[in-house]
């Protein structure tokens, strides 16, 4: 009788994850420069689009998202290609794509529930510690909710699909790989990338949104590191955004009534 196989130690499992990960074979200084270039490009693009919307008095959310995402993807692909790197170094290659897509789909509801739980915890902490009223919290979130409540229902799936793809290519594909190369740590790479991901949502979602998206970034980073590619994260991200957009459109009238009665 064959002896039972020894249990895999955490170190062995962690090393396997490291070996399976797609961080690019570049110097740490080069990784830092690439990260800085993309972040400066993203911030500059957000400022320019905001300024254009203000000057032209036109603020179409789908249009801004498609321009911002399309330009960001061109920038990321350009930097990646210019460094002599391929699709793998953006996490876009998969040995078992069907399984990865299935894992992503199965992660949608658990990830959304965990993220909703974080939002509830943050809200309760603000009420208990800062003595903030529920009305004030809802009012602070009103601009964000109102913006997406006005999105046509026909744009929900295309918008969520585009955002899920381009944000995962940028954050879990490009930035996570470079942060892992720069820090030489999967954990710190995931933390730094998730904090950046959360911070990028401050302008439209506020501090509650920052904490929500940072936590979501950690979940999506864990999926990416586990599977060694970004396809599960893309599917999960798209599904979570679809649920979120549908709920905003359904609940926004109730929120307006709540503020009016308070």
N, C-alpha and C positions, 0 to 999 in steps of 0.2 A: 504494500500500500504506500502510495506517495505521501510524504509528510505535507501538512497544510502549508500553503504559501505564507510567508511572514507578512504581517500587516505593514503597509507602506507608511513610513514615518512622515511627519509633516514636512521635514527638510527635503526628503526625496520628492514629495508631491510639489513642494514649492519650486524646487529646481526644475521639475518637469514643466511647470507652468512658465518659468523663465525661458526655458529652451524652446517652448512652443510659441512664445510671444514674438511679435513682428517688429520690435524696435529696430530702427535703422542702424546699419553699421557705420556710423559717423562719429567724429570726435565730439566730446561734450561741449566744447566751445561752438562747434558748428550747429549742434542741436539748440543751444541757447540763442544763437543768432537767428535761426529759423523760427523759433518760438516768438522772439521779439518782433520779427518781420510780420508774421501773421497777426499778432495781437495789435500792432500799430496799424496794420491794414484794416482790421475789423473795426477798431475804434474810429479811425479816420473815416471809414465808409459810413458808420452810424451817424457821425456828426454831419457829414455832407448830405446824407439823405434827410436828416432832421431839418437842416437848414433849407434844403430845397423844398420840403413840404411846407415850411413856414413862409417862405418867400412867394411860392406859387399858390399857396392856399389850397393845396391838393394833398390829401393824406390818405391814400388808399393802402390799407394794411397788406392785402395780397401783393400789390405792386411793389411795395417796399421790401417785403420778404423775398420776392423773386429776384429783385435787383441785388439786394444784399447777399442772398445765398449764392446766386449765380456768379457774382464777382468774387466772393470768398472762395468758391470751389476752383475757379480759374487760377486764383492766387496760390492756393495750396497745391494744385496739380503742377503749376509752373515751378514752384520751389522744389517739389519732390522730383520732378523730371530733371530740373537743372542740376540737382545733386547726384544724378545718375541712379536714382532709386526707382523701383517698380511698384506695381499694384500691391504687392505683399506688404510693402512698408507703409501702406495706408490701411492695412487690415482688410483689403478687399478680395483676398483669395481665400478659399475655403476647400478643405479636402472632403467635407461632408456637408454640402450646402443645404440639402433637404433637411437634415437633422438640425442644423444651425437655425434655419428658418422656423422649424417646429418648436425649438427651444425658445426662440424669441417670442413666438405667438403664445406659448404657455406661460411666459413671464409677464404678459401684459397686465392681467388682473391682479396678481400678487404685488407687482411693482406699483400699480396705481393705488391699491389699498394701503401699502406701506407709506407711500408718499402722502396720501390723504391723512393717514394717522399722524405723520410728522406735522402737517398743517394744523391739525386739531390740537396737538400738544403745544405748538408754538402759540397758537391763539389763546389757549388756557393759561399759559405762562404769562402772556401779556396782560391778561385780565387779572390774574392773581398777584403778580409781582409789580407790574407798572400801574395797576388799577385803571387800566384802559377799558372803556365800555365797548360792548359788542358793536354798537352803532358806529363808534369811531373807527373800529377795525374794518368794518364793512365799507364805510365811507372812504377810507384810505385805499381800499382795493377797487373802488368804483371805477376810476379811469381805465384800469386794465380790463376789468370785466366788461365795461361799456364798449371798449374798443373791439373786443372779439365777439360781443353779442351782436354787433352791427355787420359782422361778416356774413355774406349770403350763405345759406345752407348748402348751396351747390359748390362752394369753395372749400367746405370742411375737409373732405377727403384729399383733394389735390394739395391743399395747404399743408395738412398734416403730413402727407407723404413727402412733399418737398422739404419741409423743415426737418423731418426725421432723418432724411438722407443727408442733407447738407450739413446739419449740425453734428451728426455722427462721424462723417468724413473729417470734419474739422477738429472736433474735440476728442473723440475716442480713436479716430484713425490717425490724424496728423499729430495733434498736441500730446496725446497720451504716450505715443511711441517715442516722441522726442523728450518728454519729461522723464520717462523711464531711462532713456539713454543718458540724460543729463544727471539724474540722481543716482543711477544704477540701482534702483529699487522699484519694484512693482507697486508697493504700498504707497511710497511717497509720490510716485508718478501719478497714481490714481487720485490721491488727495489733492495735489497741486492742480491737476486738470479739472477736478470737480469744483474746486474753489473758484477757478477762473470761469468755468461754465456758469456757476451761480452768480458771480459778480456781473457777468455780461447781461444778466436778466434784470438787474436792479432798476434801470431807467424806466422800464415799463411795468415791472411787477412789485417793486418795493422790497423791503427787508424780508417779509414773509416769503415772497417769491424767491429771494436769494437762497434762503435756507431750504426751501422745497427743492429747487433745482440743483443745489449742491448735493443734497441727499440723493436725488434722482441720478445725478452724475456718478455718484459712488456705486449705485446699483448697476448702472450701465457699464461702468468701468470693470466691475466684477464680472459681468457677463462676457465682456470683451477679453479680459485676461483669461478666464476659464476656457473659452472656446478658441482663443488665438486669432480671432477676426472680429469684424464689427457687424456682421450680418444679424446676429441675434439682437444686438443693441438697436439696430435700425428698425427691425420689426417691432420690438418692444416700444421704442420711442414713438413710432407712428401710431400704434394702438393706443398708447396713453394720451397722446395729443388729440386723437379722434374722440375719445371718451370725454376729455376735458372740454373741448369745444362744444360738443353736444350738450353737456351739463350746463355750461355757461349760458347757452341759448335758452335752455329750458328754465333755468333758475333765475336769470336776470330780472324778469318781470316781478318775481316774488321779492327779490332784493330791493327793487325800487319801491315796492309797496311797504316793505319793512322800514326803509328810511323815511318814507312819507308819514308813517304812523308813529314813528319814534319821536 
